[in-house]
Amino acid sequence: MLVGRRPALDDVRDDILVGVPVRRYVPESARPGTIVFFHGGGWMLGSIDTHDILAAGLAASTHHEVISVGYRLTPEHPYPAGLDDCLAVTRAIQADGPVAVAGDSAGGGLAAVVANHLPVVAQLLMYPAVDLTGTYPSQEHYATGHILTRATMAHFCATYVPDVDRRTDGDASPIHATTLTTAPSYFVVAQCDVLRDQGIAYAERLRTAGNAVTVDEVPGTLHGFMSLLGLRDARE
């Protein structure tokens, strides 16, 4: 009732691209172009399996093939190992045609960095983690009791980038990047989320740079709600 069910697709199969495990979701009557999806989980948790229904739903609703990337995780593989995997897979797929990127939470941050490096046609960032160092009002207001806590997010950031001085790198915190994507950008942010304000701040930075930006702040929602496709707000 909460997570929903995987929609019917023409093909779902696991694969290996440039040494990285991926899962391909091919909808019926697929349109040209591919969406590369990066799962959330604080760069430490999550997998292709935990985000299976979300990735499949993205394929079914857009009618584009979605490739979900099983990038390396911390603490065994700290920054930039997971990012390197995401960049390598996206480059390989771009050889076959246009690519958009998408991701939620930590995966949203990875998608943002990939978009800043590669010529993608669009990016979809769901409550993205784009700033490992900043302080925002939503971090205080929703610090506890709203699924993702401020302390847990701080632990994820410290484990992902153990070197404090590197946390302001544009590839670790894309909000500090000197070169930004020009791709149209769609943000989904949850109202009751420690990451809400940094997502909005990054959207505003892109808009100021001249990007076409849409931000949907969904009232009453918590971090991670897009994985609950049994909820009307997530489906819409």
TIKE-64221 format. One record per residue: residue number from 0; residue in three letters; y, z, x of N, C-alpha, C, CB in turn. Coordinates in steps of 0.2 Angstrom, whole numbers. Atoms other than C-alpha are relative to their C-alpha. Glycine has a CB too. Example, Ala and Ser with C-alpha at 12.3 -4.5 7.8 and 13.67 -1.06 7.14 Angstrom:
REM residues 2
SITE  resi  resn     nv     nw     nu    cav    caw    cau     cv     cw     cu    cbv    cbw    cbu
SITE     0   ALA     -6      0      4    -22     39     62      6      0      4      0      6     -5
SITE     1   SER     -6     -1     -4     -5     36     68      5      3     -4      2     -7      2
***
This chain:
REM residues 236
SITE  resi  resn     nv     nw     nu    cav    caw    cau     cv     cw     cu    cbv    cbw    cbu
SITE     0   MET     -6      0      4      0      0      0      6      0      4      0      6     -5
SITE     1   LEU     -6      0     -4     12      3     14      1     -5      5      0      7      4
SITE     2   VAL     -1      4     -5      8     -8     28     -1     -8     -2     -6      1      6
SITE     3   GLY      1      7      3      3    -23     17     -6     -3      3      6     -5      2
SITE     4   ARG      5      4     -2    -10    -36     21      2     -6      4     -5     -2     -6
SITE     5   ARG     -2      6     -3    -11    -50     33      0     -6     -5     -5     -1      6
SITE     6   PRO      0      6      4     -6    -66     24     -5     -5      2      7     -3     -1
SITE     7   ALA      4      5     -2    -17    -81     23      3     -5      5     -3     -4     -6
SITE     8   LEU     -3      4     -5    -14    -92     38     -5     -6      2      2      3      6
SITE     9   ASP      5      6     -2    -22   -109     44     -4      3      6      4     -6      2
SITE    10   ASP      4     -2     -6    -28   -101     61      3      7      3      0     -5      5
SITE    11   VAL     -2     -6     -4    -27    -84     70     -5      1      5      1      7     -5
SITE    12   ARG      5     -1     -5    -34    -83     87      3      3      6     -3     -7      2
SITE    13   ASP     -2     -3     -6    -33    -74    103      0     -5      6     -4      7      2
SITE    14   ASP     -1      5     -5    -28    -83    119      2      3      7      4     -6     -2
SITE    15   ILE     -3     -2     -6    -23    -81    137      5     -5      2     -5      2      6
SITE    16   LEU     -6      5     -2     -6    -89    143      2      3      7      5     -1     -5
SITE    17   VAL     -3     -2     -6     -1    -88    161     -2      7      2      8      0      1
SITE    18   GLY      3     -7     -1    -13    -73    163      2      5     -4      2      2      7
SITE    19   VAL     -2     -5      5     -6    -64    148     -3     -1     -6      8      0     -1
SITE    20   PRO      3      1      7    -15    -60    132      5     -1     -5     -4      6     -1
SITE    21   VAL     -5      1      5     -7    -67    117     -5     -1     -6      4     -6      1
SITE    22   ARG      3      2      6    -12    -70     99      4     -5     -4     -1      7     -5
SITE    23   ARG     -3      6      3     -8    -86     90     -1      1     -8     -2     -6      2
SITE    24   TYR      0      0      8     -3    -86     71      2     -7     -2      4      6     -3
SITE    25   VAL     -2      7      2     -3   -104     64      0      0     -7     -5     -5      3
SITE    26   PRO      0      1      7      3   -106     46     -2     -7     -2      7      2     -2
SITE    27   GLU      1      7      3     -2   -120     35      6     -4      0     -3      1     -7
SITE    28   SER     -6      5     -1      9   -135     37      6      3      4      3     -1     -7
SITE    29   ALA     -4     -2     -5     17   -128     52      6     -4      2     -4      3      6
SITE    30   ARG     -6      4     -2     35   -134     56      0      0      8      6      3     -3
SITE    31   PRO      0      0     -7     39   -139     74      4      6      2      4     -7      2
SITE    32   GLY     -3     -6     -3     45   -125     85     -5      6      0      6      1     -3
SITE    33   THR      4     -6     -1     37   -108     90      4      6      0     -5     -1      6
SITE    34   ILE     -3     -7     -1     42    -90     88     -4      4      5      1      3     -7
SITE    35   VAL      4     -4     -5     37    -79    103      2      7     -2      2     -1      7
SITE    36   PHE     -2     -7      2     36    -61     97     -3      5      5     -4      1     -7
SITE    37   PHE      2     -5     -4     36    -45    107      0      7     -4      6      1      6
SITE    38   HIS      1     -6      4     30    -29     99      4      6      3     -8      2      0
SITE    39   GLY     -3     -6     -2     38    -12    100     -5      5      2      4      3     -6
SITE    40   GLY      4     -6     -2     32      5    105      2      3      7     -7     -2      2
SITE    41   GLY     -3     -3     -6     44     11    119     -2     -2      6     -1      7     -1
SITE    42   TRP      3      3     -6     37     -1    132     -6      4      2      5      1      5
SITE    43   MET      6     -4     -2     22     12    132     -5     -1     -5      3      7      1
SITE    44   LEU      5      0      5     13     11    116      1     -7     -4      2      5     -6
SITE    45   GLY      0      6      4     10     -3    103     -5     -5      4      7     -3     -1
SITE    46   SER      5      6     -2     -1    -19    105      1     -6     -5     -7      3      1
SITE    47   ILE      0      6      4     -4    -36     98     -4      3     -7     -5     -5      3
SITE    48   ASP      4     -3      6    -16    -26     86      5      4     -5     -6      4      1
SITE    49   THR     -4     -5      4     -3    -13     80      5     -4     -4      3      5      4
SITE    50   HIS     -5      4      3      9    -27     75     -3     -7     -3      6     -2      5
SITE    51   ASP      4      6      3     -4    -40     68      3     -2     -6     -7      2      0
SITE    52   ILE     -2      2      7      2    -39     50      8     -3      1      0      5     -5
SITE    53   LEU     -7      2      0     21    -40     55      0     -7      3      4      5      5
SITE    54   ALA      0      6     -3     18    -55     67     -3     -6     -5     -4      0      6
SITE    55   ALA      3      5      4      7    -64     54      5     -1     -6     -7      3     -3
SITE    56   GLY     -5      1      6     20    -61     40      6     -4      2      3      7     -2
SITE    57   LEU     -5      4     -2     33    -69     51     -2     -7      0      2      3      7
SITE    58   ALA      3      7      0     22    -84     53      0     -3     -7     -7     -1      4
SITE    59   ALA      1      3      7     19    -86     35      7     -1     -4     -4      5     -4
SITE    60   SER     -6      1      4     37    -83     29      5     -5      3      4      7      0
SITE    61   THR     -4      5     -3     45    -95     42     -3     -7      1      2      2      7
SITE    62   HIS      4      6     -1     31   -108     43      0     -3      7      3     -5     -5
SITE    63   HIS      0      2     -8     32   -108     62     -6      4      3      7      1      3
SITE    64   GLU      5     -4     -4     18   -103     74      3      5      3     -3     -5      5
SITE    65   VAL     -2     -6     -3     20    -86     80     -5      2      6      1      6     -5
SITE    66   ILE      4     -2     -5     14    -81     97      2      7      2      0     -5      6
SITE    67   SER     -2     -7     -1     13    -62     99     -3      2      7     -4      5     -5
SITE    68   VAL      1     -1     -8     13    -56    118     -3      7      1      6     -2      4
SITE    69   GLY      3     -7     -2      2    -42    125      2      1      7     -8      0     -1
SITE    70   TYR     -3     -1     -6     14    -38    139     -3      7      3      7      0      0
SITE    71   ARG      2     -7     -4     10    -24    152      4      6     -2      0     -1      7
SITE    72   LEU     -3     -6      2     14     -7    147      1      6      5     -3      3     -6
SITE    73   THR     -1     -6     -5     21      9    156     -5      5     -3      7      3     -1
SITE    74   PRO     -2     -1     -7     17     21    164     -3     -4      6      0      7      1
SITE    75   GLU      3      4     -5      5     10    173      4     -5      3     -7     -2     -2
SITE    76   HIS     -4      6     -2     17     -5    174      7      1     -2     -3     -6     -3
SITE    77   PRO     -7     -1      2     35      1    174      4     -7      1      3      5      4
SITE    78   TYR     -5      6     -1     50    -11    173      0     -3      7      7      2     -2
SITE    79   PRO     -1      6      5     51    -26    176     -7     -3     -2      5     -5      2
SITE    80   ALA      6      3      1     32    -29    174     -1     -3     -7     -6      5      1
SITE    81   GLY      0      3      7     32    -31    155      5     -5     -1      1      6     -5
SITE    82   LEU     -5      5      1     48    -41    155     -3     -6      4      7      2      3
SITE    83   ASP      3      6     -3     40    -53    168     -5     -3     -4     -3      2      7
SITE    84   ASP      5      3      5     26    -56    156      3     -4     -5     -5      5     -2
SITE    85   CYS     -3      4      5     37    -60    142      4     -6      2      5      5     -3
SITE    86   LEU     -4      6     -2     48    -72    152     -5     -5      2      4      2      6
SITE    87   ALA      5      5     -2     32    -80    159     -3     -4     -6     -5      3      4
SITE    88   VAL      3      3      6     24    -83    142      5     -5     -4     -2      5     -5
SITE    89   THR     -6      4      4     41    -89    134      1     -7      4      6      4      0
SITE    90   ARG     -1      6     -4     43   -102    149     -5     -5     -2      1      2      7
SITE    91   ALA      6      5      1     26   -109    146      0     -3     -6     -7      4      1
SITE    92   ILE      0      3      6     28   -111    128      6     -5     -1      1      6     -5
SITE    93   GLN     -6      4      0     45   -119    130     -2     -7      3      6      2      4
SITE    94   ALA      2      7     -3     36   -134    139     -2     -4     -6     -6      1      5
SITE    95   ASP      3      4      5     29   -139    122      5     -1     -6     -6      4     -3
SITE    96   GLY     -5      1      6     45   -138    111      5      6      0     -3     -1     -6
SITE    97   PRO     -5     -5      1     59   -127    105     -3      7     -2      5     -2     -6
SITE    98   VAL      2     -7      1     57   -108    105      5      5     -3     -3      3      7
SITE    99   ALA     -4     -6      2     64    -93     96     -3      6      2      2      0     -8
SITE   100   VAL      3     -7     -2     61    -75    101      2      5     -5      3      2      7
SITE   101   ALA      0     -5      5     58    -60     90     -3      6      3     -3     -2     -7
SITE   102   GLY      3     -6     -2     54    -42     93      3      6     -4      1      1      7
SITE   103   ASP     -3     -6      3     56    -24     86      0      5      5     -5      2     -6
SITE   104   SER     -1     -6     -4     62     -9     95      0     -2      7     -5      5     -2
SITE   105   ALA      1      2     -7     57    -10    113     -1     -8      1     -5      4      4
SITE   106   GLY      1      8      0     51    -28    109      6     -3     -1     -5     -1     -5
SITE   107   GLY     -6      4      2     68    -32    102      5      0      6      4      4     -5
SITE   108   GLY     -4      0     -7     76    -27    119     -3     -5      4      0      7      3
SITE   109   LEU      3      5     -4     64    -38    128      2     -7     -2     -8      1      0
SITE   110   ALA     -2      6      3     67    -52    116      8     -2      2      0      0     -7
SITE   111   ALA     -7      1     -2     86    -50    120      1     -2      7      4      6     -2
SITE   112   VAL      0      2     -7     83    -51    138     -2     -7      1     -4      5      5
SITE   113   VAL      3      7     -1     72    -66    137      5     -5     -3     -6     -1     -4
SITE   114   ALA     -5      5      3     86    -75    126      5      0      5      2      3     -7
SITE   115   ASN     -6      1     -4     99    -71    139     -2     -4      7      2      7      3
SITE   116   HIS      2      3     -6     88    -79    153     -2     -8     -2     -6      3      3
SITE   117   LEU      3      6      1     80    -94    144      4     -3     -6     -7      1     -2
SITE   118   PRO     -3      3      5     87   -107    132     -4      0     -7      2     -8      2
SITE   119   VAL      3     -1      7     80   -101    115      5     -3     -5     -2      7     -1
SITE   120   VAL     -4      3      5     86   -108     99      2      5     -5     -4     -5     -4
SITE   121   ALA     -2     -6      4     87    -91     90     -3      6      2     -1     -2     -8
SITE   122   GLN      4     -6     -1     83    -73     91      1      5     -6      3      4      7
SITE   123   LEU      0     -5      5     78    -60     79     -2      7      3     -6     -2     -6
SITE   124   LEU      1     -7     -3     80    -42     84      0      5     -5      6      1      5
SITE   125   MET      1     -5      5     74    -28     73      1      7      4     -7     -1     -3
SITE   126   TYR     -2     -7     -3     82    -11     77     -2      0      8     -4      6     -3
SITE   127   PRO      2      1     -7     82    -16     96      2      5      4      3     -7      2
SITE   128   ALA     -2     -4     -5     82     -5    111      4     -4      5     -6      5      3
SITE   129   VAL     -4      4     -5     96    -13    121      4      4      5      4     -5     -4
SITE   130   ASP     -4     -4     -5    104      2    130     -3      6      2      7      1     -3
SITE   131   LEU      4     -6     -3     95     14    141      4      6      2     -5     -2      5
SITE   132   THR     -4     -5     -3    110     24    146      6      2     -5      3     -3      6
SITE   133   GLY     -5     -2      4    123     24    132     -1      6     -5      2     -6     -4
SITE   134   THR      0     -6      5    128     38    120      3     -3     -7      3      6      2
SITE   135   TYR     -2      3      7    130     33    101      0      6     -5     -4     -6     -2
SITE   136   PRO      0     -5      6    134     43     85     -7      1     -3      5     -1     -5
SITE   137   SER      7     -1      3    117     39     78     -5      3      3     -2     -8     -2
SITE   138   GLN      5     -4     -4    108     47     92      1      7     -2      1     -1      8
SITE   139   GLU     -1     -7      2    116     63     87     -2      2     -7      7      2      1
SITE   140   HIS      1     -1      7    115     61     68     -7      0     -2      4     -5     -4
SITE   141   TYR      7      1      2     97     56     67     -5      2      6     -2     -7     -2
SITE   142   ALA      4     -2     -6     91     65     83     -7      3     -1      4      5      4
SITE   143   THR      7     -2      2     76     73     74     -1     -1     -7      0      8      2
SITE   144   GLY      2      0      7     67     72     58      0     -7     -3      4      4     -4
SITE   145   HIS      0      7      3     68     53     56     -4     -5      4      8     -3      1
SITE   146   ILE      5      4     -3     52     46     64      1      0      8      0     -7     -3
SITE   147   LEU     -1      1     -7     59     41     81      6      5      2      3     -7      2
SITE   148   THR     -5     -5     -1     68     56     89      4     -2      7     -4      7      1
SITE   149   ARG     -3      1     -6     81     56    103     -3      2      6      7      4     -1
SITE   150   ALA      4     -3     -6     70     66    115     -6     -5      1     -3      7     -2
SITE   151   THR      5      5     -1     56     53    112      3     -6      3     -4     -1     -6
SITE   152   MET     -3      7     -2     67     38    115      2      2      8      6     -2     -4
SITE   153   ALA     -2     -2     -7     74     47    131     -6      0      5      3      7      1
SITE   154   HIS      6      0     -4     56     49    137     -2     -7      1     -6      4     -3
SITE   155   PHE      2      7     -1     52     31    134      4     -4      5      1     -4     -7
SITE   156   CYS     -5      3     -4     68     25    143     -2      2      8      7      2     -1
SITE   157   ALA      1     -2     -6     64     36    158     -7     -2      3      0      8      0
SITE   158   THR      6      3     -2     46     30    159      0     -7      2     -6      2     -5
SITE   159   TYR      0      7     -1     50     12    158      4     -1      6      4     -3     -6
SITE   160   VAL     -4      1     -6     64     13    171      1      7      4      7     -4     -2
SITE   161   PRO     -1     -6     -3     61     28    182      6      1      5     -7      1      4
SITE   162   ASP     -6     -1     -4     75     24    194      6      0     -5      0     -7      5
SITE   163   VAL     -6     -1      4     91     30    185      5     -5      1      3      7      1
SITE   164   ASP     -5      5     -2    102     18    194     -2     -7     -3      1      0      8
SITE   165   ARG      2      7      3     92      3    187      1      0     -7     -6     -2      3
SITE   166   ARG      0      0      7     94      8    169      6     -4     -3      0      7     -3
SITE   167   THR     -6      4      2    111     -1    168     -1     -7      2      6      3      3
SITE   168   ASP      2      7     -1    103    -17    174      0     -4     -6     -6     -1      4
SITE   169   GLY      0      4      6    106    -31    162     -6     -2     -3      4     -6      1
SITE   170   ASP      6      1      2     88    -34    162     -4      6     -3     -4     -3      5
SITE   171   ALA      3     -6      3     84    -16    157      4      2     -6      0      6      5
SITE   172   SER     -5     -1      5     99    -14    146      4     -6     -2      5      7      1
SITE   173   PRO     -3      7      1    104    -31    139      7      1     -2     -4     -4     -5
SITE   174   ILE     -7      0      2    120    -24    132      5      0      6      1      7     -4
SITE   175   HIS     -4      0     -6    126    -23    150      0     -7      4     -2      6      5
SITE   176   ALA      1      7     -3    121    -41    154      7     -4      1     -5     -4     -4
SITE   177   THR     -6      4     -1    134    -52    162      0     -7     -3      2     -1      7
SITE   178   THR      1      7      3    127    -68    155     -4      1     -7     -4     -5      5
SITE   179   LEU      3     -1      7    123    -68    136     -3     -7     -3      5      3     -4
SITE   180   THR      2      6      4    113    -80    125      5     -3     -4     -6      2     -4
SITE   181   THR     -4      3      5    122    -92    115     -3     -2     -7      3     -7      3
SITE   182   ALA      4      1      6    108    -93    102      3      4     -6     -7      1      1
SITE   183   PRO     -1     -4      6    111    -88     84     -4      6      0     -1     -5     -6
SITE   184   SER      4     -6     -1    106    -70     82      0      4     -7      3      4      5
SITE   185   TYR      1     -4      6     99    -60     67     -2      7      2     -5     -4     -5
SITE   186   PHE      1     -7     -1     99    -41     68     -3      3     -7      6      3      3
SITE   187   VAL      2     -4      5     89    -30     57      1      7      2     -7     -1     -3
SITE   188   VAL      0     -7     -2     94    -11     59     -1      4     -6      7      1      3
SITE   189   ALA      2     -5      5     88      4     50      6      5      0     -7      3      1
SITE   190   GLN     -6     -4      1    102     15     43     -2      7      3      1      2     -7
SITE   191   CYS      1     -7     -3     93     32     48     -4     -1      6     -4      4     -6
SITE   192   ASP      4      1     -6     88     28     66      5      1      6     -2     -8      0
SITE   193   VAL     -4     -2     -6     94     34     83      2     -7      3     -5      4      5
SITE   194   LEU     -2      7     -3     95     15     88      4     -4     -4     -7     -4      2
SITE   195   ARG     -5      4      5    106     10     74      6     -3      4      1      3     -6
SITE   196   ASP     -6      2     -2    122     10     83      0     -4      6      4      7      2
SITE   197   GLN      0      5     -6    117      2     99     -2     -7     -2     -5      3      5
SITE   198   GLY      1      6      3    110    -12     89      6     -4     -2     -6      0     -5
SITE   199   ILE     -6      3      3    126    -15     80      5     -1      6      3      6     -5
SITE   200   ALA     -5      1     -5    136    -13     96     -2     -6      4      0      6      5
SITE   201   TYR      2      6     -3    125    -27    104      2     -6     -4     -7      0      2
SITE   202   ALA     -2      6      5    128    -38     89      7     -1      1     -2      2     -7
SITE   203   GLU     -7      1      0    146    -35     90      2     -4      7      4      6      0
SITE   204   ARG     -1      3     -6    146    -40    109     -1     -7      0     -4      4      6
SITE   205   LEU      2      7      1    137    -56    105      5     -4     -4     -7     -1     -3
SITE   206   ARG     -4      3      4    149    -60     91      7     -1      3      2      5     -7
SITE   207   THR     -6      1     -4    164    -57    102      0     -5      5      2      7      4
SITE   208   ALA      1      5     -5    157    -69    115     -1     -7     -4     -7      1      4
SITE   209   GLY      0      6      3    157    -82    101     -7     -2     -3      2     -6      4
SITE   210   ASN      6      1      3    139    -81     95      0      0     -8     -6      4      2
SITE   211   ALA      1     -1      7    134    -84     77     -5      6     -1     -3     -6     -4
SITE   212   VAL      4     -7      1    128    -66     72      0      2     -7      3      5      5
SITE   213   THR      1     -3      7    121    -59     56     -3      7      1     -5     -4     -5
SITE   214   VAL      3     -7     -1    117    -40     55     -1      2     -7      5      5      3
SITE   215   ASP      2     -3      7    107    -33     40     -1      8      2     -6     -3     -3
SITE   216   GLU      1     -7      0    109    -14     40     -3      2     -7      6      5      2
SITE   217   VAL      3     -1      7     96     -9     27      0      8     -2     -8     -2      1
SITE   218   PRO     -2     -7      2    101      7     18     -7      4     -1      4      0     -6
SITE   219   GLY      6     -4      1     89     22     18     -6     -1      4     -1      0     -7
SITE   220   THR      6      2     -4     77     15     30     -1      4      7     -1     -7      1
SITE   221   LEU      1     -3     -6     69     23     46     -2     -5      5     -5      5     -1
SITE   222   HIS      2      4     -6     65     16     63     -8     -2     -1      0      4      7
SITE   223   GLY      7      2      1     49      5     62     -1     -3     -7     -4      5      2
SITE   224   PHE      1      2      7     51      1     43     -3     -7     -1      6      1     -4
SITE   225   MET      2      7      1     48    -18     46     -8     -1      1      3     -4      5
SITE   226   SER      7      0      0     30    -14     50     -4      2     -7     -3      4      6
SITE   227   LEU      3     -2      7     28     -7     32      1     -6     -5      3      7     -2
SITE   228   LEU     -1      6      4     27    -24     23     -2      1     -7     -4     -6      3
SITE   229   GLY      1     -2      7     21    -15      7      6      2     -3     -5      6      0
SITE   230   LEU     -6     -2      3     39    -10      5      4     -6     -1      4      5      6
SITE   231   ARG     -4      6      2     51    -22     -4      5     -1      5      3      1     -6
SITE   232   ASP     -6      1     -5     65    -19      9     -3     -4      6      3      7      2
SITE   233   ALA      3      4     -6     54    -25     23     -2     -7     -1     -6      4      3
SITE   234   ARG      2      7      2     47    -40     14      6     -4     -1     -4      0     -6
SITE   235   GLU     -7      4      1     65    -46      9      3     -1      7      4      4     -5
***
